[in-house]
Amino acid sequence: MNEKELITQEKYVIAGCKWQAKRKAELTSNILKYSFEAKRLLRKMENNKLIINKIIKSPILFDFIIGATMLSQKSLQHFSESELKRYIKSNINFDRINEQNYLNELERYYLMSAGESIGGKIRNIIGKKGNDIFINYIKEYLESNNITYSVIEKNDNVQKIYTNDLVILFNKKPNFIGKSVDFMVLKKYQDGSYDIEDHNQYISAGELKSGIDPAGADEHWKTAATALKRIHQGFIKKGIDSPNIFFIGGAISKHMASEIIYNIENNKLKYAANLNYKKQMENIVEHLLNG
């Protein structure tokens, strides 16, 4: 493999960016529908002491009001219900809750808040798409080699794939590494169990960056390189060599490809692949599962 083979071709960048734009448009359309429905419900509400309870119990109204007060969804876990009620009461003028002008004002803040959240949502969607593509290649390899496997999913995300000898884990955090690792392959014990903290059982591990926008390619690699270094250091602290380390990327620039090849030549990476290239993905899966 050379640098040129790794670089993402323009046709894949264009197709990927078009797909992202479509997903963003769908999210935006849903936000606008949500806002319209929330305003409709608020206009019908009577201004009384129970209105705050009605808002908290209604998913549509709750999200609208939280957005209108510029509070992020992640912040909610730090509020008790009583604290949340006080926060909402201090930021929302319930005496005007039925007024069209006031509702329009709240809507502007909600749309601003919801718009900021689209970036995070689209990153999650892109990450899931890339993970699904990768997992499909793994399944195809197992099936083509007549290897029996089972898949464990949660909330539509694959968490584990079991074979008779291996377990493939996705987005798990070994304590001796200290951060989540995108994918890991471990040998099972003779009784069929495994231990994510047993560093001697690791066959391979690595990082997957699905983003296709070339503007973020080098930043993706910087983040991935830090994560890959952290994996190496986790094993070094245990006094043993790292397992085979891999990288998969959706957007790979010329500069990024050069650094990836350098890492392969210096044994910091076992192998790398462009997520858009079928042959490379088939090859990396074979290396990944066979050590």
Secondary structure, 3 states (H helix, E strand, C coil): CCHHHHCCCHHHHHHHHHHHHHHHHHHHHHHHHHHHHHHHHHHHCCCCCCHHHHHHHCHHHHHHHHHHCCCCHHHHHHCCHHHHHHHHHHHCCHHHCCCHHHHHHHHHHHHHHHHHHHHHHHHHHHHHHHHHHHHHHHHHHHHHCCCCEEEEEECCEEEEEEECCEEEEEEECCCCCCCCEEEEEEECCCCCCCCCCCHHHEEEEEEEECCCCHHHHHHHHHHHHHHHHHHHHHHHHCCCCCCEEEEEECCCCHHHHHHHHHHHHCCCCCEEEECCCHHHHHHHHHHHHHC
